[in-house]
Amino acid sequence: MLGLRLGRLVPGFVDSFTGDPALRRAVDNEPRLHPRALRDHARQLRRELPGSDLADQRKQFLDAHLRAMECTARKLDGERIGFVDEVQRYFQVRVRPGDEDAYAQAHRRLDAALEGPGTLADRLTAFRAADEVPPQRLLGAVQAVSSALRDRVRQKFALPEQEIVEYRVVTNKPWSGFNYYLGHFRSQVAVNADLGHRMSNLPHLVAHESYPGHHTEHCRKDAGLIARRGYAEQSIFLINTPQCLVAEGMADLGLHAAVGQGWGVWTERIFRDLGLRMDGELSEKVESATAGLLTVRQDAALLLHDRGADQDDVVAHLRRWLLVPERRARQMVRFLADPLWRAYTTTYVEGVRLVRAWLDVRAPGETLDSRYLRLLDEPLVPASLEKQVRDGLSWLSANAHENSI
């Protein structure tokens, strides 16, 4: 109810709610509460939480989300909170600028992958133009990739028989794709045609939004945590809360979990059947190189909101390091400048780094599939993942030392 009440003050704050409709009706019919009252309500619930008989993992989840909602209420009340502190309260991570030496190294790797005349920016632009899906083929291409991924994901992770994703093409949005989970194992995924989607990007987008990303997570938590265990708080998904960082990191690594190395050639075969041509091997090399530019968008957020940079300077930073045209850079800044989404880029950047580290620190005999399944099924938060990464690295280091002796 606290989340629903905040949602009345912040349009878009409630990403999805599939719980008891009576709760929503009750909130919709009551007077809007002042942000200060919602802040106090969050604090009261946090005080009550330690004395409850809930499982420790559930307590951690609730406490982290109450802290994030308290921050949202404080900002709504006009309290000034620094951007870095705001991000930490939302997502349990402390952000800092990236390393420009690492960006330069990524450019060198790109330069080696995209041989030929002209500047690196020109060659990358030409590669991306050749890789672009014709607008009239976009929906069919998305559906083809979705069907192929769905088959693989249903083999790896059990899904309800009745689950389904419907796709639609939209325009004039600040994001590239968006999953609207409708409940009853159904999602509607919107794909923003303004961005000019590329063949090498579509498997990432579909894996992120659907299989094994957001749709798959919603379905499995719906069937497990909510239906079998009664974790009603999982029926609401709120923007700018810790679950976003875990969910986005997991979704961004969806293609890694579902297909893994060789995804480029796998995608090439799908598009070949549609009469579309892509170079899967080269696409994979280009993506591997651009992975070194992961933090550039977070740098842009810090420039805009922490250092007070002009939007034109932020656009220049994005264009310099991401080698994107001005139109694409301004679309990114539009997302960063949106009041609801201004901190959200961190979920993709730090989410990928943290979740990838957690997936990699596996116990002997533990598979990537079983590790990823925990992300789909458990109410994990960034702080718990970070602790498990530290503990896992300590164990691996100690074990390696013992073996060397």
Buried (B, 14 or more C-beta within 10 A) or exposed (E): EBBBBBBBBBEEBBBBBBBEEEBBEEBEEEEEBEBBEBBBBBBEBBEEBEEEEBEEEBBBBBBBBBBBBBBBBBBBEEEEEEBBEBBBBBBBBEBEEBEEEEBEBBBEBBBEBBEEEEEBBEBBBEBBEEBBBEEEBBBBBBBBBBEBBBEBBBEBBEBEEEBBBEBEEEEEBBBBBBBBBBEEBBBBBBBBBBBBBBBBBBBBBBBBBBBBBBBBBBBBBBBBBBEEEEBEBBBBBBBBBBBBBBBBBBBBBBBBBBBEEEBBBBBBEBBEEBEBEBBBEBBBBBBBBBEBBBBBBBBBBBBBBBEEBEBEBBBBBBBBBBBBBEEBBBBBBBBBBEEBBBBBBBBBBBBBBBBBBBBEBBEEEEEBEEBBBEBBBBBBBBBBBBEBBEEBEEEBEEEEEEEEE
